[in-house]
């Protein structure tokens, strides 16, 4: 006889539990790998996908740190998510902007240009040799945001790009950005036996004078400083070597007085460090 406890095939179960099994739920969703823990921020009343909870529990009272649940209301922020990361990023942006701005300064050398030269008391037969050079020089500060402080200039009058025949000092001066100025440089020689020109050099200049003109080179050593305004500090000290060549002085019929030969587009003086 068949047992009464064996269910029949067409009988329906009366179990009310309808929870699907794990095989019916399907495989769990795999989140993509991340190099850092994901920062999950959701507005109120919105929950992460595939999550099942009904609100957040109240925070525990303030206390020391410990395992979850934390006695402290929330764990301390890490360097990646905390304020330190934001400040560091802001600092990098600011420093980068400052570097970019400094790069736009592009410091440039001052420009020197000989406008005119007049020579008097030029006597190659005298012992010692005597001469007076009056040279007009235009100086330009081409920098847009930098001031030019000239601490001193040492000026030499050179003959034939070989021999110094005169010397003087120029007082300090100041130039604002994008500004020009002219200065008169006066060099006298023969006033002191300590700086006398050798006789054979004077004789060579006398020969050139009789042939129509004497070639001079004006050499300047400049101690200068480029500075920015007060709100952005920039300072650079320079020692510049300025050379103004092709300064031919024609004497004409006079043996003691000459003027600079006219050149329509005379080049600026060469400046180097």
PEPE-V116767 format. One record per pair of residues at least 12 apart in sequence whose C-alpha atoms are under 10 Angstrom apart, sorted by sequence separation. I is the first residue (numbers start at 1). J is the second residue. D is the distance in Angstrom with one decimal. If there is no record, write none. Layout:
i->(I/I)
j->(J/J)
d->(D/D)
This chain:
i->(59/60/61/62/119/120/121/155/156/224/225/226/247/248/249/250/59/60/119/120/154/155/156/170/224/225/247/248/249/59/60/118/119/120/154/155/170/223/224/225/246/247/248/58/59/118/119/153/154/155/170/223/224/246/247/248/117/118/119/153/154/169/170/222/223/224/247/117/118/152/153/154/168/169/222/223/246/116/117/118/152/153/168/169/221/222/223/116/117/151/152/153/167/168/221/222/247/115/116/117/150/151/152/153/166/167/168/220/221/222/246/29/114/115/116/150/151/152/166/167/168/220/221/246/28/114/115/116/150/151/165/166/167/219/220/221/245/113/114/115/149/150/151/165/166/219/220/244/245/246/113/114/133/149/150/165/166/218/219/220/244/245/112/113/114/148/149/150/165/218/219/243/244/245/112/113/148/149/217/218/219/242/243/244/111/112/113/147/148/149/217/218/242/243/244/111/112/147/148/167/216/217/218/241/242/243/110/111/112/146/147/148/166/216/217/218/241/242/243/110/111/146/147/148/155/157/165/166/215/216/217/241/242/109/110/111/145/146/147/148/155/156/157/164/165/166/215/216/217/240/241/242/109/110/144/145/146/147/155/157/165/215/216/240/241/108/109/110/133/141/143/144/145/164/165/214/215/216/239/240/108/109/131/132/141/142/143/144/163/213/214/215/238/239/107/108/130/131/140/141/142/143/144/163/213/214/215/238/107/108/129/130/139/140/141/142/143/165/212/213/214/106/107/140/141/142/164/165/212/213/214/105/106/107/108/110/140/141/142/163/212/213/105/106/107/109/140/141/211/212/213/104/105/106/139/140/141/209/210/211/212/39/104/105/139/140/209/210/211/212/39/138/139/140/159/208/209/210/37/138/139/159/208/209/210/212/36/37/137/138/139/160/210/214/216/137/138/159/160/209/210/213/215/136/137/138/159/209/212/213/214/215/136/137/209/213/135/136/137/213/135/136/177/206/209/220/222/134/135/136/170/172/174/177/219/221/134/135/165/167/169/172/173/174/175/176/177/218/219/220/221/222/133/134/135/164/166/167/168/169/170/172/221/133/134/163/164/167/132/133/134/160/161/162/163/164/132/133/159/160/161/162/164/131/132/133/159/160/161/131/132/158/159/160/161/130/131/132/158/159/161/130/131/157/158/159/129/130/131/157/158/128/129/130/156/157/158/128/129/130/156/157/127/128/155/156/157/126/128/129/155/156/110/128/154/155/156/127/130/154/155/115/117/119/121/122/123/128/129/130/153/154/155/112/114/115/116/117/118/119/120/121/128/129/153/154/111/113/117/119/127/128/129/152/153/154/110/112/127/128/129/152/153/127/128/151/152/153/127/129/130/150/151/152/124/126/129/150/151/125/128/129/149/150/151/124/127/149/150/124/126/148/149/150/124/125/148/149/124/125/147/148/149/123/124/146/147/148/124/146/147/148/124/125/145/146/147/123/124/145/146/147/161/122/123/124/135/143/145/146/122/144/145/161/124/141/143/160/161/151/153/158/160/122/145/150/152/153/154/155/156/157/158/160/146/147/148/149/150/153/159/160/145/146/148/146/114/112/110/109/110/109/108/107/107/105/132/133/131/132/133/134/135/130/131/133/105/107/109/122/139/102/110/112/113/114/117/119/138/101/102/109/111/112/113/114/116/117/118/119/120/124/102/110/112/117/118/119/122/123/124/137/114/122/123/98/121/122/123/120/121/122/120/121/122/119/120/121/119/120/118/119/120/118/119/117/118/119/117/118/116/117/116/117/115/116/114/116/115/115/114/113/114/115/113/114/112/113/114/112/113/111/112/113/111/112/111/112/111/110/109/109/109)
j->(71/72/73/74/131/132/133/167/168/236/237/238/259/260/261/262/72/73/132/133/167/168/169/183/237/238/260/261/262/73/74/132/133/134/168/169/184/237/238/239/260/261/262/73/74/133/134/168/169/170/185/238/239/261/262/263/133/134/135/169/170/185/186/238/239/240/263/134/135/169/170/171/185/186/239/240/263/134/135/136/170/171/186/187/239/240/241/135/136/170/171/172/186/187/240/241/266/135/136/137/170/171/172/173/186/187/188/240/241/242/266/50/135/136/137/171/172/173/187/188/189/241/242/267/50/136/137/138/172/173/187/188/189/241/242/243/267/136/137/138/172/173/174/188/189/242/243/267/268/269/137/138/157/173/174/189/190/242/243/244/268/269/137/138/139/173/174/175/190/243/244/268/269/270/138/139/174/175/243/244/245/268/269/270/138/139/140/174/175/176/244/245/269/270/271/139/140/175/176/195/244/245/246/269/270/271/139/140/141/175/176/177/195/245/246/247/270/271/272/140/141/176/177/178/185/187/195/196/245/246/247/271/272/140/141/142/176/177/178/179/186/187/188/195/196/197/246/247/248/271/272/273/141/142/176/177/178/179/187/189/197/247/248/272/273/141/142/143/166/174/176/177/178/197/198/247/248/249/272/273/142/143/165/166/175/176/177/178/197/247/248/249/272/273/142/143/165/166/175/176/177/178/179/198/248/249/250/273/143/144/165/166/175/176/177/178/179/201/248/249/250/143/144/177/178/179/201/202/249/250/251/143/144/145/146/148/178/179/180/201/250/251/144/145/146/148/179/180/250/251/252/144/145/146/179/180/181/249/250/251/252/80/145/146/180/181/250/251/252/253/81/180/181/182/201/250/251/252/80/181/182/202/251/252/253/255/80/81/181/182/183/204/254/258/260/182/183/204/205/254/255/258/260/182/183/184/205/255/258/259/260/261/183/184/256/260/183/184/185/261/184/185/226/255/258/269/271/184/185/186/220/222/224/227/269/271/185/186/216/218/220/223/224/225/226/227/228/269/270/271/272/273/185/186/187/216/218/219/220/221/222/224/273/186/187/216/217/220/186/187/188/214/215/216/217/218/187/188/214/215/216/217/219/187/188/189/215/216/217/188/189/215/216/217/218/188/189/190/216/217/219/189/190/216/217/218/189/190/191/217/218/189/190/191/217/218/219/190/191/192/218/219/190/191/218/219/220/190/192/193/219/220/175/193/219/220/221/193/196/220/221/182/184/186/188/189/190/195/196/197/220/221/222/180/182/183/184/185/186/187/188/189/196/197/221/222/180/182/186/188/196/197/198/221/222/223/180/182/197/198/199/222/223/198/199/222/223/224/199/201/202/222/223/224/197/199/202/223/224/199/202/203/223/224/225/199/202/224/225/200/202/224/225/226/201/202/225/226/202/203/225/226/227/202/203/225/226/227/204/226/227/228/205/206/226/227/228/205/206/227/228/229/243/205/206/207/218/226/228/229/206/228/229/245/209/226/228/245/246/237/239/244/246/209/232/237/239/240/241/242/243/244/245/247/234/235/236/237/238/241/247/248/234/235/237/236/218/220/224/224/226/226/226/226/227/228/256/257/256/257/258/259/260/256/257/259/234/236/238/251/268/232/240/242/243/244/247/249/268/232/233/240/242/243/244/245/247/248/249/250/251/255/234/242/244/249/250/251/254/255/256/269/247/255/256/232/255/256/257/255/256/257/256/257/258/256/257/258/257/258/257/258/259/258/259/258/259/260/259/260/259/260/260/261/260/261/260/262/262/266/266/266/267/268/267/268/267/268/269/268/269/268/269/270/269/270/270/271/271/271/271/272/273)
d->(8.6/7.0/6.5/9.0/7.0/5.2/9.0/5.7/6.7/8.6/4.3/7.9/9.7/5.8/5.7/9.7/8.4/5.9/5.6/6.7/7.5/5.3/9.0/9.4/6.0/5.9/6.5/5.6/9.4/5.6/9.1/8.2/4.6/8.4/6.2/6.1/9.5/7.7/5.2/8.7/9.7/7.3/8.9/9.3/8.1/5.9/6.3/8.5/4.9/7.5/7.6/6.0/6.4/9.2/9.5/10.0/6.9/5.2/8.6/5.8/6.5/8.8/9.4/7.9/4.8/7.6/9.7/5.6/6.5/7.4/5.0/9.4/8.2/9.3/5.6/6.6/9.7/8.3/4.3/8.8/6.1/7.1/7.4/9.0/7.1/5.0/9.2/5.8/6.3/9.2/5.8/7.5/9.0/5.8/5.8/6.5/9.8/7.7/5.2/8.9/9.5/7.6/4.9/9.6/9.7/6.0/8.0/8.0/4.9/7.6/8.9/8.4/7.3/5.4/7.4/8.4/4.6/7.8/6.1/7.4/9.6/6.0/6.2/9.4/9.5/6.1/5.6/9.6/5.3/6.8/9.5/6.4/7.6/7.4/4.9/8.9/9.2/8.6/4.6/6.6/7.6/5.1/8.5/9.3/5.4/5.7/6.5/8.7/9.4/9.9/5.6/6.3/8.3/6.2/6.1/7.1/8.6/8.1/4.7/8.4/7.4/7.2/6.7/5.1/9.0/8.5/4.7/8.1/9.1/5.9/6.3/9.2/4.4/8.5/5.8/6.6/5.9/6.4/7.0/5.0/8.4/9.9/5.5/6.4/7.9/4.8/8.6/7.7/5.0/8.7/5.7/6.4/6.4/5.2/9.0/5.6/6.7/6.0/6.3/8.9/8.8/4.5/9.2/9.9/5.6/6.6/6.9/5.0/9.4/9.3/4.8/7.2/8.0/6.8/6.7/7.9/8.1/4.6/8.7/5.6/6.6/7.4/5.1/9.8/8.3/7.6/8.4/8.9/8.4/6.9/6.0/5.7/6.6/9.1/4.9/7.4/8.8/5.5/8.7/9.5/9.5/8.2/9.7/9.9/8.0/8.4/6.6/5.1/8.6/6.6/5.2/8.7/7.6/6.4/9.1/5.9/8.6/9.3/8.4/9.7/5.9/5.6/6.1/5.7/5.8/8.2/7.6/8.2/8.7/9.9/8.9/5.3/8.2/8.3/8.9/8.3/4.3/7.5/8.6/4.7/6.7/8.2/9.0/8.7/6.8/9.6/5.5/5.7/9.0/9.8/5.6/6.4/9.9/6.0/8.8/6.1/9.5/8.5/8.2/7.2/6.7/5.7/9.3/9.8/6.2/5.4/9.0/7.4/6.4/9.5/9.1/9.6/9.1/9.5/5.9/5.0/8.7/8.7/9.6/5.3/6.8/7.9/8.9/8.9/5.4/7.1/9.9/9.0/8.5/4.3/8.3/7.7/9.1/8.9/9.3/8.1/7.3/5.4/8.5/8.0/5.8/6.1/7.5/9.5/7.6/9.5/5.9/6.4/9.4/6.3/8.0/9.9/6.7/9.6/8.5/4.3/8.9/8.7/9.9/9.4/6.2/10.0/9.6/7.8/5.7/6.5/7.7/8.4/9.3/8.8/8.0/7.1/5.4/8.7/8.6/9.8/6.7/8.7/9.6/5.8/6.1/9.7/10.0/8.7/9.3/9.9/8.6/9.8/8.5/4.3/7.8/9.8/9.8/9.3/9.8/5.6/6.5/9.7/8.9/9.7/8.0/8.5/9.6/6.8/5.5/9.0/7.9/7.5/9.9/9.5/9.7/9.9/5.8/6.4/9.5/9.3/8.3/4.7/7.4/8.7/5.7/6.3/9.8/9.1/9.5/9.9/9.9/6.7/5.1/8.9/9.8/10.0/9.6/9.8/9.2/9.7/5.8/6.4/9.5/9.9/9.6/9.2/9.4/9.7/9.8/9.9/9.3/9.0/9.7/9.3/9.9/9.6/7.8/4.6/8.4/9.5/9.7/9.6/9.8/9.8/9.5/9.1/9.6/5.7/6.7/9.5/9.0/9.8/7.1/5.2/8.9/7.9/8.2/9.5/9.4/9.4/5.7/6.6/7.9/5.5/6.9/8.9/9.1/8.2/4.6/8.9/6.3/5.6/5.8/6.0/6.6/8.7/4.7/6.9/8.9/7.6/5.5/9.1/5.5/6.2/9.4/5.4/7.0/6.8/4.9/8.8/7.3/4.5/9.3/6.1/6.0/8.8/5.4/7.4/8.3/5.0/7.1/5.5/9.1/9.9/5.9/6.5/8.1/8.3/7.2/5.1/8.9/8.9/8.5/9.8/5.9/6.3/9.9/7.0/8.3/4.5/8.6/9.4/8.7/5.6/6.6/8.9/9.5/9.9/9.4/9.6/9.7/9.2/6.9/8.6/6.5/5.1/8.7/9.9/9.6/10.0/9.6/9.3/9.8/9.7/9.7/9.8/5.8/6.1/5.6/6.6/9.1/9.3/9.8/10.0/8.5/6.6/8.1/8.3/4.6/8.8/9.7/9.6/8.8/7.9/7.5/6.1/6.4/9.1/7.6/7.7/5.4/8.7/7.5/9.3/9.2/7.1/5.4/7.3/9.8/9.1/6.4/6.0/5.5/8.8/8.8/9.4/8.6/4.3/7.6/8.4/9.2/5.5/6.5/9.8/8.8/7.0/5.1/8.9/9.0/7.6/5.9/6.4/5.2/7.6/8.1/4.9/7.8/8.5/6.3/9.5/5.6/6.7/8.7/5.9/5.2/9.1/7.0/7.8/9.7/5.2/6.1/9.6/5.5/8.4/4.6/8.0/9.8/9.9/8.2/9.2/9.2/9.1/6.1/7.2/9.4/9.6/7.4/7.9/9.1/9.7/9.9/9.2/9.4/10.0/9.8/10.0/9.2/9.7/10.0/9.9/10.0/9.5/9.8/9.3/9.7/9.9/9.3/9.6/8.3/9.5/10.0/9.3/9.5/9.9/9.7/9.6/9.9/8.8/10.0/10.0/9.0/9.8/9.4/9.8/9.7/9.2/9.2/7.9/9.7/9.2/9.9/9.9/8.4/9.3/9.5/9.8/9.3/9.8/9.2/9.7/9.4/8.9/9.1/9.5/10.0/8.9/9.3/7.7/9.9/7.2/8.3/7.7/9.5/9.6/9.6/8.4/9.3/8.9/7.6/9.4/9.3/9.4/8.0/9.4/9.8/9.3/8.2/9.9/8.2/7.9/9.7/8.8/9.8/7.6/9.0/9.9/8.7/7.2/6.1/9.0/8.9/4.5/9.3/9.4/5.2/6.3/5.8/6.5/8.3/7.9/4.5/9.4/5.5/6.7/7.7/5.1/8.9/6.1/6.2/8.6/4.7/8.3/5.9/6.4/8.0/5.1/6.2/8.8/9.2/8.8/9.8/8.7/9.7/8.7/8.2/8.3/8.7/9.8/7.4/7.4/9.6/4.7/7.5/6.0/5.6/7.0/5.4/9.2/7.3/7.9/8.5/8.0/7.7/8.1/7.3/8.3/9.5)
